[in-house]
Amino acid sequence: MGADGKRAGGHRRSPPPLPAGQPGRPQTRPRLWQAWALMEKEQGDIAEARRLFQQASQADPKHAPVWQAWALMEKEQGNIAEARRLFQQASQADPKHAPVWQAWALMEKEQGDIAEARRLFQQASQADPKHAPVWQAWALMEKEQGDIAEARRLFQQASQADPKHAPVWQAWALMEKEQGNIAEARRLFQQASQADPKHAPVWQAWALMEKEQGDIAEARRLFQQASQADPKHAPVWQAWALMEAQQGQPETAEALLRRGLEQVEERRGRALLLSALGSILAHREAYPEAEDAFRQALDFDEKNPLTHYHFAVNCLIPQGKLEEACRHLERARSLRPRKERDRRKIESALRRHCGSSSAREQP
């Protein structure tokens, strides 16, 4: 692909179709340009994405989400000064659009400027006091800074801004769990489940807490609630299966993953379940079936670093397939996992199994 965004053969991709019932030319529709830009970003063509974001911003300079999405792309590319300029444009385009201020605050937090992040969270909360995610994100930052009392105050603000926003109650419950306040965490999980009984992540997080407390029967009950709340939420099936495997019930774990695969249609969700199934099968030394599950997972989502890691460590290395395993570990590293602990375990596996010389297949 060249800088002009053309594909092999000289053909440029066509823009996404206009929404049904909404006629108009693409240049009059900033959301369409934005969607196209994000698609190009996902394909790795940053120059073309920039060109399309420019088109979107010209189509409607007052449409703040365009500037915000562009700023976030530049942040991901490491262009922090440019991201700041674009966030400034977004905030001027619509000063009442709280998500702009929130996203900008989170970037400044990542850059280590907590004072500036607080200033921007304050702007966000003034722009839209009823936007609960702002208060929640601010609370989580204060928790990370060790100010639990301030975090509680902000969670209280969030819950008052939108009592039906279950993620606020869930995040607050998880903080109380981390503080050792299990009874309070249970109360908050109960609030979350009442706020939105169909929000499966609440039931899942509550189940995981009860598992940590040693109440496996209660954890199973809550996982059952989660699977009924949203059968298509893949992480529920994965977490439940992992708990059963840890309890010495691999057959139950496999059955849960297969039940999940009957329900989940989204590609990344299916990849998550197939990767977990591959690990369960590999643990039973059913390696051909495990390899098939891992390869299917990668067909659905090749960019998940943990799938590459588990394929290598749980399935390929035990069979002595070191050359292929090292290729997957290198790929896992190149995908830059978000969590530090995941990056560390990938590096550890590379050092242990691949070393400085090229790995070779064992006979």
C-alpha positions as CSV (number, residue, x, y, z in Angstrom):
1,M,0.0,0.0,0.0
2,G,1.3,3.4,-0.9
3,A,1.1,6.7,0.9
4,D,-1.9,7.6,-1.3
5,G,-3.9,4.8,0.2
6,K,-4.1,2.7,-2.9
7,R,-4.2,-1.0,-2.9
8,A,-2.3,-3.5,-5.1
9,G,-3.5,-3.0,-8.6
10,G,-4.1,0.7,-8.1
11,H,-7.5,0.4,-6.6
12,R,-8.5,2.5,-3.5
13,R,-11.0,1.0,-1.1
14,S,-14.5,2.3,-1.5
15,P,-16.0,4.2,1.5
16,P,-18.5,2.3,3.7
17,P,-22.1,2.6,2.4
18,L,-24.2,5.4,3.7
19,P,-26.7,4.3,6.4
20,A,-30.1,3.2,5.0
21,G,-32.6,6.0,4.7
22,Q,-29.9,8.7,5.1
23,P,-29.0,9.9,1.6
24,G,-26.2,12.3,1.1
25,R,-22.7,12.6,-0.2
26,P,-19.8,11.2,1.9
27,Q,-18.2,14.6,2.3
28,T,-21.3,15.8,4.1
29,R,-21.2,13.0,6.6
30,P,-18.4,13.4,9.2
31,R,-19.4,10.1,10.9
32,L,-18.8,8.2,7.7
33,W,-15.4,9.7,7.2
34,Q,-14.6,9.0,10.8
35,A,-15.7,5.3,10.4
36,W,-13.6,5.0,7.3
37,A,-10.6,6.6,9.0
38,L,-10.9,4.1,11.9
39,M,-11.1,1.2,9.4
40,E,-7.9,2.4,7.8
41,K,-6.2,2.8,11.2
42,E,-7.1,-0.8,12.0
43,Q,-5.6,-1.9,8.7
44,G,-2.4,-0.1,9.6
45,D,-2.6,2.7,7.0
46,I,-2.1,5.7,9.4
47,A,-1.4,8.2,6.6
48,E,-4.7,7.4,4.9
49,A,-6.5,7.5,8.3
50,R,-5.1,11.0,8.8
51,R,-6.3,12.1,5.4
52,L,-9.8,10.8,6.2
53,F,-9.9,12.4,9.6
54,Q,-9.0,15.7,7.9
55,Q,-11.9,15.2,5.6
56,A,-14.2,14.5,8.5
57,S,-13.1,17.6,10.4
58,Q,-13.6,19.8,7.4
59,A,-17.1,18.3,6.8
60,D,-18.2,19.4,10.2
61,P,-15.6,21.3,12.4
62,K,-18.0,21.3,15.3
63,H,-18.3,17.5,15.5
64,A,-16.1,16.8,18.6
65,P,-16.0,13.0,18.3
66,V,-14.0,13.3,15.1
67,W,-11.3,15.4,16.7
68,Q,-11.3,13.0,19.7
69,A,-10.9,9.9,17.6
70,W,-8.1,11.5,15.7
71,A,-6.4,12.6,18.9
72,L,-6.6,9.0,20.3
73,M,-5.0,7.7,17.1
74,E,-2.1,10.1,17.4
75,K,-1.7,9.2,21.1
76,E,-1.5,5.5,20.1
77,Q,1.2,6.5,17.5
78,G,3.2,8.3,20.3
79,N,2.5,11.8,18.9
80,I,1.5,13.3,22.3
81,A,1.9,16.9,21.3
82,E,-0.3,16.4,18.2
83,A,-2.9,14.5,20.3
84,R,-3.0,17.5,22.7
85,R,-3.6,19.9,19.8
86,L,-6.4,17.7,18.6
87,F,-8.0,17.4,22.0
88,Q,-7.9,21.2,22.2
89,Q,-9.7,21.4,18.9
90,A,-12.3,18.9,20.2
91,S,-12.9,20.8,23.4
92,Q,-13.4,24.0,21.4
93,A,-15.7,22.3,18.9
94,D,-18.1,21.3,21.7
95,P,-17.1,22.3,25.3
96,K,-20.1,20.4,26.7
97,H,-19.0,17.0,25.2
98,A,-17.7,15.4,28.4
99,P,-16.1,12.3,26.7
100,V,-13.5,14.6,25.1
101,W,-12.3,16.0,28.4
102,Q,-12.3,12.5,29.9
103,A,-10.2,11.0,27.1
104,W,-7.8,13.9,27.3
105,A,-7.6,13.5,31.1
106,L,-6.8,9.8,30.8
107,M,-4.0,10.6,28.3
108,E,-2.4,13.1,30.7
109,K,-2.7,10.5,33.5
110,E,-0.8,8.1,31.3
111,Q,1.8,10.8,30.7
112,G,2.2,11.1,34.5
113,D,0.7,14.6,34.8
114,I,-1.8,13.9,37.5
115,A,-2.5,17.6,38.3
116,E,-3.4,18.3,34.6
117,A,-5.5,15.1,34.6
118,R,-7.4,16.3,37.6
119,R,-8.0,19.7,36.0
120,L,-9.4,18.0,32.9
121,F,-11.6,15.7,34.9
122,Q,-13.0,18.8,36.6
123,Q,-13.8,20.3,33.2
124,A,-15.5,17.0,32.2
125,S,-17.6,16.9,35.3
126,Q,-18.7,20.5,34.7
127,A,-19.4,19.9,31.0
128,D,-21.9,17.1,31.9
129,P,-22.4,16.4,35.6
130,K,-24.8,13.5,34.7
131,H,-22.1,11.6,32.7
132,A,-21.3,8.8,35.2
133,P,-18.2,7.4,33.3
134,V,-16.4,10.7,33.9
135,W,-16.8,10.4,37.7
136,Q,-15.9,6.7,37.5
137,A,-12.7,7.3,35.5
138,W,-11.7,10.1,37.9
139,A,-12.4,7.8,40.9
140,L,-10.2,5.1,39.5
141,M,-7.4,7.5,39.0
142,E,-7.6,8.7,42.6
143,K,-7.6,5.0,43.7
144,E,-4.4,4.5,41.7
145,Q,-3.0,7.5,43.5
146,G,-3.8,5.9,46.8
147,D,-6.5,8.4,47.9
148,I,-9.2,5.9,48.7
149,A,-11.4,8.5,50.5
150,E,-11.5,10.7,47.5
151,A,-12.1,7.8,45.2
152,R,-15.2,6.8,47.4
153,R,-16.4,10.4,47.1
154,L,-16.2,10.3,43.4
155,F,-17.8,6.9,43.1
156,Q,-20.7,8.3,45.2
157,Q,-21.0,11.2,42.7
158,A,-21.0,8.7,39.8
159,S,-23.7,6.6,41.4
160,Q,-25.8,9.7,42.0
161,A,-25.3,10.9,38.4
162,D,-26.7,7.7,37.0
163,P,-27.9,5.1,39.5
164,K,-28.6,2.6,36.7
165,H,-25.1,2.7,35.3
166,A,-23.9,-0.8,36.6
167,P,-20.2,-0.4,35.8
168,V,-19.9,2.4,38.4
169,W,-21.2,0.1,41.2
170,Q,-19.0,-2.7,39.9
171,A,-15.8,-0.6,39.9
172,W,-16.6,0.7,43.3
173,A,-17.2,-2.9,44.6
174,L,-13.9,-4.0,43.2
175,M,-12.1,-1.2,45.0
176,E,-13.7,-2.2,48.3
177,K,-12.7,-5.8,47.6
178,E,-9.1,-4.7,47.1
179,Q,-9.3,-2.8,50.4
180,G,-10.5,-6.0,52.2
181,N,-14.0,-4.7,52.7
182,I,-15.8,-7.8,51.5
183,A,-19.2,-7.2,53.0
184,E,-19.3,-3.7,51.5
185,A,-18.2,-5.1,48.1
186,R,-21.0,-7.6,48.3
187,R,-23.5,-4.8,49.0
188,L,-22.2,-2.8,46.0
189,F,-22.3,-5.8,43.7
190,Q,-25.9,-6.3,44.8
191,Q,-26.6,-2.7,43.8
192,A,-24.9,-3.2,40.5
193,S,-27.0,-6.3,39.7
194,Q,-30.2,-4.4,40.6
195,A,-29.1,-1.5,38.5
196,D,-28.8,-3.7,35.4
197,P,-29.6,-7.4,35.8
198,K,-28.6,-8.1,32.2
199,H,-25.0,-6.7,32.6
200,A,-23.1,-10.0,32.7
201,P,-19.7,-8.5,33.8
202,V,-21.2,-7.6,37.2
203,W,-22.2,-11.1,37.9
204,Q,-18.9,-12.4,36.6
205,A,-16.8,-10.0,38.8
206,W,-18.9,-10.9,41.8
207,A,-18.5,-14.6,41.1
208,L,-14.7,-14.2,40.9
209,M,-14.7,-12.4,44.3
210,E,-16.6,-15.3,45.9
211,K,-14.2,-17.8,44.3
212,E,-11.3,-15.8,45.9
213,Q,-13.2,-16.0,49.2
214,G,-13.4,-19.8,48.8
215,D,-17.1,-20.0,48.3
216,I,-17.2,-22.1,45.1
217,A,-20.9,-22.9,45.4
218,E,-21.8,-19.3,45.5
219,A,-19.4,-18.5,42.7
220,R,-21.1,-21.2,40.5
221,R,-24.5,-19.7,41.3
222,L,-23.2,-16.2,40.2
223,F,-21.6,-17.6,37.0
224,Q,-24.9,-19.2,36.2
225,Q,-26.6,-15.8,36.7
226,A,-24.0,-14.2,34.4
227,S,-24.5,-16.8,31.7
228,Q,-28.3,-16.2,31.8
229,A,-27.9,-12.5,31.8
230,D,-26.0,-12.5,28.6
231,P,-25.2,-15.9,27.0
232,K,-23.2,-14.2,24.3
233,H,-20.6,-12.6,26.7
234,A,-17.6,-14.9,26.1
235,P,-15.6,-13.9,29.2
236,V,-18.2,-15.4,31.5
237,W,-17.8,-18.8,29.9
238,Q,-14.0,-18.5,29.9
239,A,-13.8,-17.4,33.6
240,W,-16.3,-20.1,34.7
241,A,-14.4,-22.8,32.8
242,L,-11.1,-21.7,34.3
243,M,-12.5,-21.9,37.8
244,E,-13.8,-25.5,37.2
245,A,-10.4,-26.5,35.7
246,Q,-8.8,-25.1,38.9
247,Q,-11.2,-27.2,40.9
248,G,-10.0,-30.3,39.2
249,Q,-13.1,-30.5,36.9
250,P,-11.6,-30.4,33.3
251,E,-14.5,-32.2,31.8
252,T,-16.9,-29.6,33.2
253,A,-14.6,-26.8,32.0
254,E,-14.6,-28.2,28.5
255,A,-18.4,-28.6,28.5
256,L,-18.8,-25.0,29.6
257,L,-16.5,-23.7,26.8
258,R,-18.4,-25.8,24.2
259,R,-21.7,-24.4,25.5
260,G,-20.2,-20.9,25.2
261,L,-19.1,-21.6,21.6
262,E,-22.8,-22.5,20.8
263,Q,-23.9,-19.1,22.0
264,V,-21.1,-16.7,21.1
265,E,-20.9,-15.4,17.5
266,E,-18.6,-12.4,17.8
267,R,-15.1,-13.3,16.4
268,R,-13.0,-12.2,19.3
269,G,-15.3,-13.9,21.7
270,R,-15.0,-17.1,19.9
271,A,-11.3,-16.8,19.7
272,L,-11.2,-16.3,23.5
273,L,-13.2,-19.5,24.1
274,L,-11.2,-21.5,21.5
275,S,-7.9,-20.5,23.1
276,A,-9.1,-21.6,26.5
277,L,-10.4,-24.8,25.0
278,G,-7.0,-25.4,23.5
279,S,-5.3,-25.0,26.8
280,I,-7.7,-27.5,28.5
281,L,-7.2,-30.0,25.7
282,A,-3.4,-29.6,25.8
283,H,-3.4,-30.1,29.6
284,R,-5.1,-33.5,28.9
285,E,-2.4,-34.1,26.2
286,A,-5.0,-34.2,23.5
287,Y,-2.5,-32.2,21.3
288,P,-4.1,-32.6,17.8
289,E,-7.4,-31.4,19.1
290,A,-5.7,-28.6,21.1
291,E,-3.7,-27.4,18.1
292,D,-6.9,-27.3,16.0
293,A,-8.6,-25.2,18.7
294,F,-5.7,-22.8,18.9
295,R,-5.4,-22.4,15.1
296,Q,-9.1,-21.7,14.9
297,A,-8.7,-19.1,17.6
298,L,-6.0,-17.4,15.6
299,D,-8.1,-17.5,12.5
300,F,-10.8,-15.5,14.4
301,D,-8.3,-13.1,16.1
302,E,-4.7,-13.3,15.1
303,K,-3.8,-10.2,17.1
304,N,-4.4,-11.6,20.6
305,P,-0.9,-11.9,22.1
306,L,-2.1,-14.3,24.8
307,T,-3.5,-16.8,22.3
308,H,0.0,-17.0,20.7
309,Y,1.6,-17.3,24.2
310,H,-0.7,-20.1,25.4
311,F,-0.4,-21.9,22.1
312,A,3.3,-21.9,22.4
313,V,3.7,-22.7,26.1
314,N,0.7,-25.0,26.7
315,C,0.6,-26.9,23.4
316,L,3.7,-26.6,21.2
317,I,6.6,-26.6,23.7
318,P,5.4,-29.8,25.5
319,Q,5.5,-31.5,22.1
320,G,9.0,-30.3,21.4
321,K,7.9,-28.0,18.6
322,L,10.3,-25.2,19.6
323,E,10.8,-23.5,16.3
324,E,7.0,-22.9,15.8
325,A,6.6,-22.1,19.5
326,C,9.3,-19.4,19.3
327,R,7.6,-17.9,16.3
328,H,4.4,-17.5,18.3
329,L,6.2,-16.1,21.3
330,E,7.9,-13.5,19.1
331,R,4.6,-12.7,17.6
332,A,3.1,-12.3,21.1
333,R,5.8,-9.9,22.0
334,S,5.4,-7.9,18.8
335,L,1.7,-7.4,19.6
336,R,2.7,-5.5,22.8
337,P,0.2,-6.8,25.5
338,R,-1.3,-4.1,27.6
339,K,-0.6,-5.6,31.0
340,E,2.9,-5.6,32.3
341,R,2.6,-9.0,33.8
342,D,1.7,-10.4,30.4
343,R,4.7,-8.8,28.8
344,R,6.9,-10.2,31.6
345,K,5.7,-13.8,31.2
346,I,6.2,-13.6,27.4
347,E,9.7,-12.3,27.8
348,S,10.4,-15.0,30.4
349,A,9.2,-17.7,28.0
350,L,11.3,-16.3,25.2
351,R,14.4,-16.3,27.4
352,R,13.8,-19.8,28.7
353,H,12.8,-21.6,25.6
354,C,14.2,-19.6,22.7
355,G,17.4,-18.1,24.0
356,S,19.8,-16.1,21.9
357,S,20.2,-18.7,19.2
358,S,17.5,-19.8,16.8
359,A,15.3,-22.6,18.2
360,R,15.0,-25.8,16.3
361,E,12.4,-28.5,16.2
362,Q,13.3,-31.3,18.5
363,P,13.3,-34.8,16.9
